[in-house]
């Protein structure tokens, strides 16, 4: 894992409430690098988020809304934040009470570092 990827994952993982952080290949839907919490399936999350990103990206284009920057999924168990652009996306899984603003800020920083 490169120093840039490692540093980005480390910063994301240190945000209070973050359970897992990943860099995912947006095309293939597979994890490139990850720091996963207990019980988190990196492969399942990578496939889910890559699919969501691809479909939302296409829908935004079709609706003439411009380029997709990020998306957020809220569940009973917490949040999934996805940011970036092809070929790599940044994925963060966080608790329900996590500071989403700080998570989005760090996710955006990770995206910039990966460019």
C-alpha positions as CSV (number, residue, x, y, z in Angstrom):
1,X,0.0,0.0,0.0
2,X,1.4,3.4,-0.9
3,X,2.2,6.0,1.7
4,X,-0.5,8.3,0.3
5,X,-3.2,5.6,0.6
6,X,-2.0,4.5,4.0
7,X,-2.0,8.1,5.3
8,X,-5.5,8.8,3.9
9,X,-6.9,5.7,5.5
10,X,-5.2,6.4,8.8
11,X,-6.7,10.0,9.0
12,X,-10.2,8.7,8.1
13,X,-10.0,5.9,10.7
14,X,-9.0,8.4,13.4
15,X,-12.2,10.4,13.1
16,X,-14.4,9.7,16.1
17,X,-17.3,7.3,15.1
18,X,-15.6,5.9,12.0
19,X,-15.8,2.1,12.1
20,X,-14.1,1.4,8.7
21,X,-12.4,3.2,5.9
22,X,-11.7,1.9,2.4
23,X,-10.3,2.9,-1.0
24,X,-12.4,1.0,-3.6
25,X,-11.9,0.5,-7.4
26,X,-15.1,2.1,-8.7
27,X,-15.2,0.0,-11.8
28,X,-14.5,-3.4,-10.4
29,X,-16.2,-3.0,-7.1
30,X,-13.2,-4.4,-5.1
31,X,-11.3,-3.0,-2.2
32,X,-7.9,-1.5,-3.0
33,X,-6.9,-0.8,0.6
34,X,-8.9,-0.8,3.8
35,X,-8.9,-0.5,7.6
36,X,-11.9,-2.5,8.6
37,X,-13.7,-2.7,11.9
38,X,-14.8,-6.1,13.4
39,X,-17.5,-7.8,11.5
40,X,-17.2,-5.6,8.4
41,X,-17.0,-7.4,5.0
42,X,-14.7,-5.3,2.8
43,X,-15.7,-7.2,-0.3
44,X,-19.5,-6.7,0.3
45,X,-19.1,-3.0,1.2
46,X,-16.9,-2.4,-1.9
47,X,-19.4,-4.1,-4.2
48,X,-22.3,-2.2,-2.7
49,X,-20.7,1.2,-2.8
50,X,-19.2,0.9,-6.3
51,X,-22.6,-0.1,-7.6
52,X,-24.3,2.8,-5.8
53,X,-21.7,5.2,-7.0
54,X,-21.9,4.0,-10.6
55,X,-25.7,4.2,-10.7
56,X,-26.0,7.5,-8.9
57,X,-23.2,9.0,-11.1
58,X,-25.2,7.9,-14.2
59,X,-28.5,9.2,-12.8
60,X,-26.9,12.6,-12.0
61,X,-25.6,12.8,-15.5
62,X,-28.9,11.8,-17.1
63,X,-30.7,14.5,-15.0
64,X,-28.1,17.1,-16.0
65,X,-27.1,17.7,-12.4
66,X,-23.4,17.7,-13.1
67,X,-20.6,15.5,-11.8
68,X,-21.2,13.4,-8.7
69,X,-18.9,14.4,-5.8
70,X,-20.2,12.2,-3.0
71,X,-23.2,10.3,-1.7
72,X,-24.4,9.2,1.7
73,X,-26.4,6.2,2.8
74,X,-28.1,6.3,6.2
75,X,-29.2,3.0,7.8
76,X,-30.4,1.9,11.2
77,X,-26.8,1.1,12.1
78,X,-25.1,4.2,10.9
79,X,-23.8,5.9,7.8
80,X,-21.9,5.0,4.6
81,X,-20.2,8.0,3.0
82,X,-18.8,7.6,-0.5
83,X,-16.7,10.3,-2.2
84,X,-14.4,10.6,-5.2
85,X,-14.4,9.9,-8.9
86,X,-13.2,7.1,-11.1
87,X,-11.1,5.1,-10.9
88,X,-11.0,5.2,-7.1
89,X,-13.6,6.1,-4.5
90,X,-13.2,6.6,-0.8
91,X,-15.7,4.8,1.5
92,X,-16.3,5.4,5.2
93,X,-18.6,3.5,7.5
94,X,-19.6,5.4,10.6
95,X,-21.7,5.2,13.7
96,X,-25.1,7.0,13.7
97,X,-23.8,9.7,16.0
98,X,-20.6,10.3,14.2
99,X,-19.7,13.9,13.1
100,X,-20.6,13.6,9.4
101,X,-19.1,17.1,8.5
102,X,-15.7,16.0,9.8
103,X,-16.0,12.7,8.0
104,X,-16.9,14.4,4.7
105,X,-14.0,16.8,5.2
106,X,-11.5,14.0,5.7
107,X,-13.0,12.0,2.8
108,X,-12.6,15.0,0.5
109,X,-9.0,15.4,1.6
110,X,-8.4,11.7,0.9
111,X,-9.9,12.1,-2.6
112,X,-7.6,15.0,-3.3
113,X,-4.6,13.1,-2.0
114,X,-5.4,10.2,-4.3
115,X,-5.5,12.3,-7.5
